[in-house]
């Protein structure tokens, strides 16, 4: 193996979390050789660039959880980073809208979480006040969240990669890791074309994080289930219906936030996403299918337990995937004026949902340390907002091996 393929640290996965981790490592340990291995031809081609582009405030998360603490810290770090590197962003605020009296108890629970998580300026507003911020929204009451914003996370991720390389480290694309092996001297990685070695390995492989973790540790308490989120785009002539960010009160019986309206930093309005089981881990349409991955999902005990618990909600999400009318019906709960003629099919993303064998969907970040390996097993939303904070956390976990 050539010396140029020998590193102190290798990060598997060139998504926003992997790149933020490598960036934070390069800041903390400037004398160490660091590489990021990414299987695609460019960085951030999956979850990092297929999300809604929202800068999350942290209002939804359990106080004291890793999601809550990393979101608050990551939010501040992200804004500082964007300002320093002249990346466009906007703190535009959002409203979380109760459209029915029955949703008010959940709305209040969300508000209390926001208060406990230290959000400033959030407040409940009446239907009349809601219309001052979003004139076309139907509401009985809302929460105004001033801290929420928008950014292009692909641009952020590319800036991380650029800075890593400027510091003399490597971001290597078209390098799909197929095997990792622990040795007495460190870890050997084999990709589709080369071999690499490192003293410290960090797994940030997103949708494939569990599979890579199984190569280096026996303690992998979850399996990744892929859920596709599909969007519609609001036609230009109807974009006046949405000023900024409009979210519904989430369904407490289904672990996703529900379809919402998002103004994008580079223009346009997106509506979505839904949440449907993908037929492969990177299945961005309902026509993409990989038999081995689909069977792995549906045969997993955790998935079967989820399906038995949420089958009605899951069936409705699946019907919305195939029916534009049903999708628009969901949007009309927030904005009654929107019609089928006002939206066109847009892009889609795939969420990596970590699930235990007992059928519990992980509601927090999961890091699994095993000697000189750190596996980031679960980093769902708001991981993009929290990326620099997550990177800090992983860099700290790697310290024992990198200080030697």
C-alpha positions in Angstrom: 0.0 0.0 0.0 1.4 3.4 -1.0 2.1 5.9 1.7 -0.4 8.3 0.2 -3.2 5.9 1.1 -2.1 5.8 4.8 -4.0 8.2 7.1 -4.4 8.9 10.8 -8.2 9.2 10.4 -10.6 8.0 7.6 -14.2 9.2 7.5 -16.5 6.9 5.5 -19.2 9.1 3.9 -19.0 12.4 2.2 -22.4 13.7 3.3 -22.8 16.8 5.4 -22.2 14.9 8.7 -19.1 13.1 7.5 -17.6 16.3 6.0 -18.5 18.4 9.1 -16.7 15.7 11.2 -13.6 15.7 9.0 -13.6 19.5 9.1 -13.8 19.6 12.9 -11.0 17.0 13.1 -8.9 19.1 10.8 -9.4 22.1 13.1 -8.7 20.2 16.3 -5.8 18.0 15.0 -4.2 19.9 12.2 -1.1 17.7 12.3 -3.0 14.5 11.5 -3.6 13.1 8.0 -7.4 12.9 7.4 -9.3 11.5 4.5 -13.0 11.3 3.5 -14.0 8.4 1.3 -17.2 9.0 -0.7 -18.7 6.4 -3.0 -20.4 8.9 -5.3 -18.7 11.1 -7.9 -19.4 14.2 -5.8 -20.0 14.8 -2.1 -23.4 15.2 -0.5 -25.5 13.4 -3.1 -28.0 11.8 -0.9 -29.7 12.9 2.4 -27.5 16.0 2.5 -28.8 17.5 -0.7 -32.3 16.0 -0.8 -33.7 17.7 2.4 -35.9 20.7 2.7 -33.0 23.2 3.4 -34.5 24.3 6.7 -32.3 25.6 9.5 -34.1 24.0 12.4 -34.5 25.8 15.7 -34.8 22.7 18.0 -38.4 23.2 19.1 -39.6 19.6 18.6 -36.9 17.6 20.4 -36.9 16.1 23.9 -35.1 18.5 26.3 -31.7 17.3 27.2 -31.5 14.9 24.3 -28.6 14.8 21.9 -30.9 16.2 19.2 -31.8 19.1 21.3 -28.4 20.0 22.6 -26.6 19.4 19.3 -29.3 21.4 17.4 -28.8 24.4 19.7 -25.1 24.3 19.4 -25.1 23.4 15.7 -27.5 26.2 14.9 -25.1 28.8 16.3 -22.0 27.2 14.6 -23.9 27.0 11.3 -24.9 30.6 11.2 -21.3 31.7 12.2 -19.9 29.4 9.4 -22.3 30.8 6.8 -21.5 34.4 7.7 -17.7 33.7 7.7 -17.8 32.0 4.3 -20.5 34.2 2.7 -23.0 31.4 2.2 -26.5 32.7 1.6 -29.0 32.0 4.4 -32.0 33.6 5.9 -33.6 33.5 9.3 -37.2 33.9 8.1 -39.1 32.2 10.9 -41.9 29.7 10.7 -45.4 28.9 12.0 -46.5 25.6 13.3 -50.2 25.5 12.7 -53.1 23.8 14.5 -55.9 23.6 12.0 -58.4 22.0 14.5 -59.1 22.3 18.2 -58.1 18.7 18.7 -54.5 19.6 17.8 -54.1 22.2 20.5 -52.8 19.8 23.3 -50.0 18.6 21.0 -49.3 22.2 19.9 -48.9 23.1 23.6 -46.5 20.2 24.2 -44.3 21.4 21.3 -44.4 24.9 22.7 -43.3 23.7 26.1 -40.4 21.7 24.6 -39.3 24.9 22.8 -39.3 26.9 26.0 -37.3 24.1 27.8 -34.8 24.0 24.9 -34.0 27.7 25.3 -35.7 29.1 22.2 -36.2 32.8 22.6 -39.1 34.8 21.1 -41.4 31.8 20.4 -45.0 32.5 21.2 -48.4 31.2 20.6 -50.4 33.3 18.2 -54.1 33.4 17.3 -55.7 32.7 14.0 -55.8 36.4 13.2 -52.2 36.9 14.2 -51.2 33.8 12.1 -52.6 35.6 9.0 -50.3 38.5 9.6 -47.4 36.1 9.0 -49.1 33.7 6.5 -52.2 35.4 5.1 -53.5 32.3 3.3 -53.2 29.8 6.2 -56.1 28.2 8.0 -55.4 28.1 11.7 -57.1 28.0 15.1 -53.8 28.7 16.8 -50.1 28.6 15.9 -46.6 28.8 17.3 -44.4 31.5 15.9 -40.8 30.3 15.7 -38.6 33.3 14.8 -35.3 31.3 14.8 -36.1 29.0 11.9 -34.4 29.7 8.6 -33.4 28.4 5.2 -30.1 27.6 3.5 -28.7 25.4 0.7 -27.1 22.4 2.6 -25.3 21.2 -0.6 -23.5 24.5 -0.7 -22.6 24.2 3.0 -21.3 20.6 2.5 -19.2 21.6 -0.5 -17.7 24.4 1.5 -16.7 21.9 4.2 -15.1 19.7 1.6 -13.2 22.7 0.1 -11.8 23.8 3.5 -10.8 20.2 4.3 -8.8 20.0 1.1 -7.3 23.5 1.6 -5.9 22.3 4.9 -4.0 19.5 3.0 -6.4 16.7 3.7 -8.1 14.4 1.2 -11.7 14.1 0.0 -11.8 11.2 -2.3 -14.8 10.4 -4.4 -15.7 7.3 -6.4 -14.4 5.3 -3.4 -17.0 2.9 -2.2 -15.8 1.1 0.9 -16.6 -2.6 0.5 -14.6 -4.1 3.4 -13.0 -2.9 6.7 -10.6 -5.1 8.7 -9.1 -4.4 12.1 -5.5 -5.3 12.5 -2.9 -4.9 15.3 -1.7 -1.7 13.6 -5.1 -0.1 12.8 -7.7 -0.6 10.2 -7.5 -1.7 6.5 -10.2 -0.5 4.2 -10.8 -1.9 0.7 -12.8 0.2 -1.7 -14.0 -0.6 -5.2 -10.6 0.4 -6.6 -8.0 0.8 -3.9 -6.8 -0.1 -0.4 -6.4 2.4 2.5 -5.2 2.2 6.1 -5.9 4.3 9.2 -5.5 4.4 12.9 -9.0 5.8 13.5 -12.1 5.0 11.5 -15.3 7.1 11.6 -18.4 5.7 9.9 -20.8 8.4 8.7 -22.3 6.3 5.9 -25.9 7.4 6.4 -28.2 5.0 4.7 -25.6 2.3 4.9 -24.1 3.1 8.3 -25.5 -0.1 9.9 -24.0 -2.4 7.2 -20.6 -0.8 7.6 -20.8 -0.9 11.4 -21.3 -4.7 11.2 -17.9 -5.0 9.6 -16.1 -3.5 12.6 -18.3 -4.3 15.7 -20.8 -6.8 16.9 -22.8 -4.3 18.8 -25.1 -2.7 16.2 -28.5 -2.2 18.0 -30.4 -0.9 15.0 -31.2 -1.5 11.4 -31.6 1.3 8.9 -35.0 1.4 7.2 -35.3 3.7 4.1 -38.3 6.0 4.0 -38.8 8.2 0.9 -40.1 11.7 1.1 -41.6 13.2 -2.0 -42.2 16.8 -2.8 -44.4 18.9 -5.1 -43.3 22.3 -6.3 -45.7 25.3 -6.2 -46.0 26.9 -9.5 -44.5 30.4 -9.8 -47.9 32.2 -10.2 -49.1 30.7 -6.9 -46.1 31.1 -4.8 -47.7 34.2 -3.2 -49.7 31.7 -1.1 -46.6 31.0 1.0 -44.4 33.7 2.6 -41.9 31.5 4.5 -42.2 28.2 6.4 -45.6 26.6 7.3 -45.7 23.4 9.3 -48.6 21.3 10.6 -49.0 20.0 14.1 -47.3 16.5 13.7 -49.4 13.4 14.0 -48.3 11.9 17.4 -49.3 8.4 16.0 -46.7 8.6 13.2 -43.1 9.6 13.7 -42.7 12.2 10.9 -43.5 15.9 10.8 -46.1 15.8 8.0 -46.3 17.7 4.7 -45.5 21.3 5.0 -44.6 24.4 2.8 -41.0 25.6 2.5 -39.6 28.6 0.8 -36.2 27.7 -0.7 -33.1 29.9 -0.4 -32.5 29.9 -4.1 -36.2 30.6 -5.0 -39.3 28.5 -5.2 -41.7 26.9 -2.8 -41.7 23.2 -2.0 -44.7 21.2 -0.5 -44.0 18.0 1.3 -42.5 15.6 2.1 -44.6 12.5 2.7 -43.1 9.4 4.2 -43.3 6.1 2.4 -41.2 2.9 2.6 -38.6 2.9 -0.2 -38.0 -0.3 -2.1 -34.3 0.1 -1.9 -32.0 2.1 0.4 -31.5 4.8 -2.2 -34.8 4.5 -3.9 -35.8 8.0 -5.0 -38.9 6.9 -7.0 -41.6 4.3 -6.4 -40.2 2.5 -9.5 -36.7 1.8 -8.1 -36.4 -1.6 -6.5 -33.6 -3.8 -5.2 -34.9 -7.2 -4.1 -32.2 -8.0 -1.5 -32.6 -4.7 0.3 -36.4 -4.8 0.1 -36.4 -8.3 1.6 -33.9 -7.3 4.3 -36.3 -4.5 5.3 -39.6 -6.3 5.3 -38.2 -9.5 7.0 -36.7 -7.4 9.9 -38.6 -7.9 13.1 -38.5 -4.2 13.9 -40.1 -3.3 10.6 -42.9 -5.8 11.1 -43.7 -4.4 14.5 -43.7 -0.9 13.0 -46.0 -2.0 10.2 -48.4 -3.6 12.6 -48.5 -0.4 14.7 -48.7 2.2 12.0 -50.2 0.4 9.1 -53.2 2.8 8.7 -50.9 5.8 8.7 -48.4 4.1 6.4 -51.2 3.1 4.0 -52.4 6.7 3.8 -48.8 7.9 3.1 -48.5 5.2 0.4 -51.8 6.3 -1.2 -50.6 9.9 -1.2 -47.5 8.8 -3.0 -49.5 7.5 -5.9 -52.4 10.1 -5.7 -51.7 13.8 -6.4 -55.3 14.5 -5.2 -54.7 13.0 -1.8 -51.4 14.8 -1.5 -53.1 18.1 -2.3 -55.9 17.3 0.2 -53.3 17.2 2.9 -51.8 20.5 1.8 -55.3 22.1 1.8 -55.5 21.5 5.6 -52.9 24.3 5.8 -53.8 26.4 2.8 -57.4 25.7 1.6 -56.8 27.8 -1.6 -54.2 25.5 -3.0 -55.4 23.3 -5.9 -54.1 20.4 -8.0 -53.4 22.8 -10.8 -51.1 24.9 -8.5 -48.4 22.2 -7.9 -46.2 20.0 -10.0 -44.2 16.9 -9.0 -40.8 17.8 -7.6 -37.8 16.0 -6.2 -37.6 13.3 -3.5 -35.3 12.3 -0.7 -34.7 9.2 1.4 -34.5 9.3 5.2 -32.4 6.8 7.1 -34.6 5.7 9.9 -32.9 3.7 12.6 -35.1 0.9 14.1 -34.5 -1.5 16.9 -35.6 -5.2 16.7 -38.4 -4.3 19.1 -39.9 -1.9 16.6 -38.8 1.4 18.2 -37.7 4.1 15.8 -34.7 5.9 17.3 -35.6 9.4 18.3 -32.1 10.6 19.0 -28.6 10.5 17.6 -26.8 7.2 18.2 -23.0 6.9 18.4 -21.4 3.5 18.9 -17.7 3.5 19.9 -15.6 0.4 19.6 -12.0 1.0 20.3 -10.6 3.0 17.4 -13.9 3.1 15.5 -16.8 5.5 15.9 -20.0 4.6 14.2 -22.5 7.3 13.6 -25.5 5.0 13.5 -28.3 7.5 13.6 -28.2 11.1 12.5 -31.7 12.1 11.3 -33.0 15.6 11.0 -31.9 18.1 12.3 -28.5 16.6 11.5 -27.8 19.1 8.7 -28.4 22.0 11.1 -26.4 20.2 13.8 -23.6 19.0 11.5 -20.8 21.1 13.0 -21.9 20.2 16.6 -22.1 16.5 15.7 -18.6 16.8 14.1 -17.4 18.3 17.4 -18.9 15.4 19.3 -17.3 12.8 17.1 -13.9 14.6 17.2 -14.0 14.4 21.0 -14.8 10.7 20.9 -11.8 10.2 18.6 -9.4 12.2 20.9 -8.0 9.2 22.8 -6.5 7.7 19.7 -5.5 10.9 18.0 -3.6 12.4 20.9 -1.1 9.5 21.0 
